[in-house]
Amino acid sequence: VDVGTPAQPLLRSDTTLRGGLSPRDVLMRGDKALFLEEVYGLNVANPASLEPIGRFDANLPLMLQQRDFEQMAVDGNRAYLAAWGMGLMIVDITDPLNAHELGRFEYDYAGAVAANGNYAYIGRATNGGEMVTLDVSDPSKPVPLGVLFTSRVMRLDVRGQHVFIADQEFAGDRGGGLRIADDSRPEMQVQVGFYNACDSANDLALNPQGTLAVLGCNDGMHVVDIRNPANPVALGVFERAAYVPTTVALDGTRVYFGGGWGIAELDIADPAHPTLVAEHALPMPPDRLRVSGDGRLFAFSVEGGIQVFRIDDRLFANGFD
């Protein structure tokens, strides 16, 4: 900005930072990385250098309270973006460099999102938790189907006909933990399983097979057998007063979790005895961890930006990218 004439400041140039501005999450799409940006939508970047090569600017009011992108899910050629001030936005990412909106569903305080086939799931934590199932077979006209009331929905994931909900405790409410909903009849959401040994779940991660879940809880990291969704069973718990996991990621037998101290790595090859194998302090606590699938771990924080670690061998073995 040229302020040579203070009364008439002039924009001379602009640029997008590596990884974008206030990134919340990342997903790899072929040879491109899609970053969810809190203030405008999607930043398309070179996955190796993180240099921006394109972006999707959501058509929303400019006030942060009316956008504030919180989470995203990718299913097929669609990205589902949860905007706290608007609801759910569905974006065609067939060609990420020409991403465009397909439709939206207005929903107050959207925070968590997941998608699978013709259905999307959106949850909220503000003013009482709930999860809504949407029919998105016609993405231009999402149709609400069933609703499941919870405590505070922090994260959603789907495996087969079951939706897994990380539910955070809310004072005076129904308590938190891992809730499992049967989605075989989307118009009538039914909770079929509940793991409440974790009284307040801040985040969850599932293995690809849908047989094991890790929960970041106020009392530590819980490893849970979910092969029978109606009866989730604790396999092991890692408890330490200094570690309150607020975000988790899972890669094989390694769990990465973050909190106020930074990031820690657990070996759960023996799930009954999770073992701490590495830890690293960060300047700011991570709000989201994401294993990218190409040997890297991304850590996001609103104030601290993006930090990237190689995990091909072990976390922190080679430091930052």
C-alpha positions as CSV (number, residue, x, y, z in Angstrom):
1,V,0.0,0.0,0.0
2,D,1.3,3.4,-1.0
3,V,0.6,5.9,1.7
4,G,2.5,8.8,0.2
5,T,-0.8,10.6,0.3
6,P,-2.3,9.4,3.6
7,A,-5.8,10.6,2.7
8,Q,-5.7,8.4,-0.4
9,P,-3.8,5.2,0.2
10,L,-3.3,3.1,-3.0
11,L,-3.0,-0.6,-3.4
12,R,0.2,-1.3,-5.4
13,S,0.4,-5.1,-5.2
14,D,-0.8,-8.1,-3.3
15,T,0.3,-11.7,-2.9
16,T,-0.8,-14.9,-1.2
17,L,1.5,-16.3,1.5
18,R,2.8,-19.9,1.2
19,G,0.0,-22.0,2.6
20,G,-2.4,-19.0,2.5
21,L,-3.7,-16.8,5.2
22,S,-4.9,-18.4,8.5
23,P,-5.0,-22.0,7.1
24,R,-7.2,-24.5,8.9
25,D,-6.6,-27.8,7.1
26,V,-5.0,-29.4,4.1
27,L,-5.9,-32.3,1.8
28,M,-3.9,-33.6,-1.2
29,R,-5.7,-33.8,-4.5
30,G,-3.4,-35.4,-7.1
31,D,-0.5,-33.1,-7.7
32,K,-2.1,-30.2,-5.8
33,A,-2.6,-29.4,-2.2
34,L,-5.9,-27.8,-1.1
35,F,-5.7,-25.6,2.0
36,L,-8.8,-24.5,3.8
37,E,-8.4,-20.8,4.5
38,E,-10.4,-19.3,7.4
39,V,-11.1,-16.0,5.6
40,Y,-11.8,-16.9,2.0
41,G,-12.2,-20.5,1.1
42,L,-9.6,-22.7,-0.7
43,N,-5.9,-22.0,-1.5
44,V,-4.6,-24.3,-4.2
45,A,-0.8,-24.9,-3.8
46,N,2.2,-26.8,-5.0
47,P,2.3,-29.7,-2.5
48,A,6.1,-29.6,-2.3
49,S,6.8,-25.9,-2.0
50,L,3.3,-24.8,-0.7
51,E,3.5,-21.9,-3.2
52,P,0.0,-20.8,-4.2
53,I,-1.0,-21.5,-7.8
54,G,-4.8,-20.8,-7.5
55,R,-7.6,-20.1,-5.1
56,F,-11.3,-20.3,-4.6
57,D,-12.9,-17.3,-3.1
58,A,-16.3,-18.0,-1.5
59,N,-19.1,-15.6,-2.4
60,L,-19.9,-14.7,1.2
61,P,-20.2,-11.4,3.1
62,L,-16.8,-10.0,4.1
63,M,-17.4,-10.0,7.9
64,L,-15.5,-12.9,9.4
65,Q,-18.5,-13.9,11.6
66,Q,-20.4,-14.6,8.4
67,R,-17.8,-16.9,6.9
68,D,-15.0,-18.3,9.2
69,F,-14.3,-21.6,7.5
70,E,-13.8,-24.2,10.2
71,Q,-13.4,-27.6,8.6
72,M,-13.5,-29.4,5.3
73,A,-14.1,-32.8,3.8
74,V,-13.4,-34.1,0.3
75,D,-15.4,-36.8,-1.3
76,G,-14.9,-37.6,-5.0
77,N,-14.8,-34.4,-7.0
78,R,-16.4,-32.3,-4.3
79,A,-15.1,-30.3,-1.3
80,Y,-17.5,-29.7,1.5
81,L,-16.6,-26.5,3.5
82,A,-18.1,-25.8,6.9
83,A,-18.5,-22.0,7.4
84,W,-19.4,-21.0,11.0
85,G,-21.4,-18.0,9.9
86,M,-23.1,-19.5,6.9
87,G,-23.4,-23.2,6.9
88,L,-22.2,-25.8,4.3
89,M,-20.7,-24.9,0.9
90,I,-20.2,-27.5,-1.7
91,V,-17.4,-26.9,-4.2
92,D,-16.6,-28.7,-7.5
93,I,-12.8,-29.5,-7.4
94,T,-12.7,-31.6,-10.5
95,D,-10.1,-29.1,-11.7
96,P,-8.8,-27.4,-8.5
97,L,-7.5,-24.4,-10.5
98,N,-11.1,-23.7,-11.6
99,A,-13.0,-24.7,-8.5
100,H,-16.5,-23.3,-8.3
101,E,-19.5,-23.5,-6.0
102,L,-22.2,-26.1,-6.7
103,G,-24.5,-25.3,-3.8
104,R,-24.9,-24.4,-0.2
105,F,-27.0,-25.1,2.9
106,E,-27.6,-22.4,5.4
107,Y,-27.0,-23.7,8.9
108,D,-26.0,-21.6,12.0
109,Y,-22.7,-22.3,13.7
110,A,-21.4,-25.0,11.3
111,G,-18.2,-26.4,12.7
112,A,-17.7,-30.1,11.7
113,V,-18.3,-31.8,8.4
114,A,-17.9,-35.2,6.7
115,A,-19.2,-36.6,3.4
116,N,-19.8,-40.0,1.8
117,G,-21.5,-40.5,-1.6
118,N,-24.9,-38.9,-1.7
119,Y,-24.8,-37.7,1.9
120,A,-23.0,-35.0,3.8
121,Y,-23.0,-34.5,7.6
122,I,-22.7,-31.2,9.3
123,G,-22.3,-30.6,13.0
124,R,-22.1,-27.8,15.5
125,A,-20.8,-27.1,19.0
126,T,-22.2,-23.6,19.6
127,N,-25.5,-23.2,21.5
128,G,-26.0,-27.0,21.8
129,G,-24.6,-29.8,19.7
130,E,-26.3,-31.6,16.9
131,M,-25.5,-33.4,13.6
132,V,-27.6,-33.0,10.5
133,T,-27.6,-35.4,7.6
134,L,-28.0,-33.9,4.2
135,D,-29.0,-35.5,0.9
136,V,-26.5,-33.9,-1.6
137,S,-27.3,-36.1,-4.6
138,D,-28.3,-32.7,-6.2
139,P,-25.6,-30.5,-4.8
140,S,-27.4,-27.4,-5.9
141,K,-30.2,-28.2,-3.5
142,P,-29.0,-30.0,-0.3
143,V,-32.0,-31.5,1.5
144,P,-31.9,-32.0,5.3
145,L,-32.9,-35.5,6.5
146,G,-32.2,-36.7,10.0
147,V,-30.9,-34.9,13.1
148,L,-29.0,-36.4,16.0
149,F,-28.7,-34.2,19.1
150,T,-25.4,-34.4,20.9
151,S,-23.4,-32.3,23.4
152,R,-20.8,-30.4,21.3
153,V,-19.7,-31.9,17.9
154,M,-16.0,-31.4,17.4
155,R,-15.2,-33.8,14.6
156,L,-17.1,-36.1,12.2
157,D,-15.9,-39.1,10.2
158,V,-17.7,-41.8,8.2
159,R,-17.0,-45.5,7.7
160,G,-19.6,-47.5,5.8
161,Q,-23.0,-46.9,7.2
162,H,-21.7,-45.4,10.5
163,V,-20.9,-41.9,11.4
164,F,-18.4,-41.3,14.2
165,I,-18.7,-38.2,16.4
166,A,-16.2,-36.7,18.7
167,D,-18.5,-35.1,21.3
168,Q,-17.2,-32.6,23.8
169,E,-18.8,-32.3,27.2
170,F,-21.1,-29.3,27.6
171,A,-21.9,-28.1,31.1
172,G,-25.3,-29.3,32.2
173,D,-25.8,-31.4,29.0
174,R,-25.7,-35.0,28.1
175,G,-21.9,-35.5,28.4
176,G,-19.3,-36.2,25.8
177,G,-17.3,-39.1,24.4
178,L,-17.5,-41.0,21.1
179,R,-20.9,-41.3,19.6
180,I,-21.7,-43.7,16.8
181,A,-24.7,-43.2,14.6
182,D,-26.3,-45.7,12.2
183,D,-26.8,-44.0,8.9
184,S,-28.6,-46.9,7.1
185,R,-31.7,-44.7,7.3
186,P,-30.5,-41.2,7.0
187,E,-33.9,-39.7,7.6
188,M,-33.9,-41.2,11.0
189,Q,-30.5,-40.9,12.7
190,V,-30.1,-43.4,15.5
191,Q,-27.2,-43.5,18.0
192,V,-26.2,-47.2,18.2
193,G,-23.0,-46.9,20.2
194,F,-21.5,-44.6,22.8
195,Y,-18.0,-44.7,24.4
196,N,-18.1,-42.6,27.5
197,A,-14.9,-43.6,29.2
198,C,-13.7,-40.5,27.6
199,D,-16.0,-37.9,29.1
200,S,-15.1,-35.1,26.7
201,A,-13.7,-35.8,23.2
202,N,-11.8,-33.0,21.5
203,D,-10.9,-34.8,18.3
204,L,-10.9,-38.2,16.7
205,A,-9.1,-40.1,14.0
206,L,-10.0,-43.5,12.5
207,N,-7.9,-46.1,10.7
208,P,-8.9,-46.7,7.0
209,Q,-10.6,-50.0,7.9
210,G,-12.9,-48.4,10.4
211,T,-11.9,-50.9,13.1
212,L,-10.0,-48.5,15.4
213,A,-10.4,-45.0,16.7
214,V,-8.1,-42.7,18.6
215,L,-9.7,-40.0,20.7
216,G,-8.1,-36.9,22.1
217,C,-9.8,-36.5,25.5
218,N,-9.5,-34.2,28.4
219,D,-7.9,-37.1,30.4
220,G,-5.6,-38.3,27.7
221,M,-5.4,-40.3,24.5
222,H,-7.9,-43.2,24.2
223,V,-7.4,-46.1,21.7
224,V,-10.8,-47.7,21.0
225,D,-11.9,-50.9,19.3
226,I,-14.8,-50.0,17.0
227,R,-15.2,-53.2,15.1
228,N,-18.6,-53.6,16.8
229,P,-20.0,-50.0,16.6
230,A,-22.7,-50.9,19.1
231,N,-20.1,-51.7,21.7
232,P,-16.9,-49.7,21.4
233,V,-14.3,-51.0,23.8
234,A,-11.2,-49.3,25.2
235,L,-8.0,-50.9,24.2
236,G,-5.6,-48.6,25.9
237,V,-5.2,-45.1,27.4
238,F,-2.2,-42.8,27.5
239,E,-2.6,-40.5,30.5
240,R,-0.3,-37.8,31.7
241,A,-1.2,-34.6,33.5
242,A,0.8,-32.4,31.2
243,Y,-0.8,-33.8,28.0
244,V,-4.4,-32.8,27.1
245,P,-4.8,-33.6,23.4
246,T,-6.9,-31.1,21.5
247,T,-6.2,-32.5,18.0
248,V,-5.1,-36.0,16.8
249,A,-3.9,-37.7,13.6
250,L,-3.3,-41.4,12.9
251,D,-0.8,-43.0,10.6
252,G,-0.6,-46.8,10.8
253,T,0.5,-47.6,14.4
254,R,1.6,-44.0,15.1
255,V,-0.6,-41.4,16.7
256,Y,0.3,-37.7,16.7
257,F,-1.5,-35.4,19.0
258,G,-1.3,-31.8,19.9
259,G,-2.0,-29.5,22.8
260,G,-0.7,-26.5,24.6
261,W,2.8,-27.9,24.7
262,G,3.2,-28.8,21.0
263,I,3.1,-32.2,19.3
264,A,3.7,-35.7,20.7
265,E,4.0,-39.0,19.0
266,L,2.7,-42.3,20.4
267,D,3.4,-45.9,19.3
268,I,0.2,-48.0,19.5
269,A,1.6,-51.2,17.9
270,D,0.5,-52.6,21.3
271,P,-2.7,-50.6,21.7
272,A,-3.1,-51.8,25.3
273,H,0.2,-49.9,26.1
274,P,0.5,-46.7,24.1
275,T,4.1,-45.5,24.3
276,L,5.4,-42.0,24.0
277,V,8.3,-42.0,21.6
278,A,8.8,-38.3,20.6
279,E,7.7,-34.8,21.4
280,H,8.3,-31.3,20.1
281,A,7.5,-27.9,21.5
282,L,5.8,-25.4,19.2
283,P,5.5,-21.6,19.5
284,M,1.7,-21.9,19.5
285,P,-0.6,-24.9,20.2
286,P,-1.8,-26.6,17.1
287,D,-5.5,-26.4,16.3
288,R,-5.4,-29.2,13.7
289,L,-3.0,-32.0,12.7
290,R,-3.2,-33.7,9.3
291,V,-1.1,-36.6,7.9
292,S,-0.9,-35.8,4.2
293,G,-0.2,-39.3,2.9
294,D,3.1,-38.4,1.4
295,G,5.2,-38.8,4.5
296,R,4.5,-35.4,6.1
297,L,2.6,-34.1,9.1
298,F,1.0,-30.7,8.9
299,A,0.3,-28.7,12.1
300,F,-2.0,-25.7,11.9
301,S,-2.5,-22.9,14.3
302,V,-4.4,-19.6,13.8
303,E,-1.5,-17.5,15.3
304,G,1.4,-19.8,14.2
305,G,0.5,-20.6,10.6
306,I,1.7,-24.0,9.2
307,Q,4.5,-26.1,10.4
308,V,5.4,-29.3,8.4
309,F,7.3,-32.3,9.6
310,R,8.7,-35.4,7.8
311,I,7.4,-38.6,9.3
312,D,8.7,-41.1,6.7
313,D,10.8,-42.6,9.5
314,R,9.8,-41.0,12.7
315,L,8.5,-37.6,13.7
316,F,11.1,-34.9,14.1
317,A,13.9,-37.1,12.7
318,N,14.5,-34.6,10.0
319,G,12.8,-31.5,11.5
320,F,10.8,-29.0,9.5
321,D,10.3,-29.2,5.8
